Amino acid sequence: MATSIPNDIREQILAQVREGKDKVSVIAEQHGISSRTIYGWLSKGVSGGNRDWLDNNRLRKENAQLKQMIGELMLEKNGRKNQND
């Protein structure tokens, strides 16, 4: 049987997630719940505005991947340029 988590504890957990210092899986383990539970709260907007947080987080990860790709392409381009000099 699933245990109901009080709203104040949910808010504390979600605040930890929003800080972004730890992965959701680490936070979930600290509190003895599943990552899926936390993502469920976020997607349902348990504390309002959390759907925006999910979208923001997804965009932040995508942005980081794109920056990495650009960096790799620049290094590759500069390597070719140096070889031609």
C-alpha positions, 0 to 999 in steps of 0.5 A, a space after each residue: 500500500 502506497 504511503 501518502 506524502 504530506 504536502 509540506 514534505 512534497 514542497 520540500 522535495 520539489 524545492 530540492 529538485 528546483 535547486 538542481 544541485 542533485 539529480 532527481 534519483 538522488 533526491 528520491 532515494 534520500 526520501 525513500 520514494 521513486 523518481 517516478 513519483 517526483 516526476 509525477 508531481 512535477 507533471 501534475 503541477 503539485 505546487 503550481 508552475 512546475 510544468 514550466 520547470 519541466 519544460 525549462 529543464 528539458 530546454 536547459 539539457 537540450 541547450 547544453 547538448 547543442 553547445 557541446 556539439 557546437 564546441 566539437 564542431 569548432 574544434 574540428 574546424 580549427 583543427 582542419 584550419 591549422 592543418 592547412 596553414 
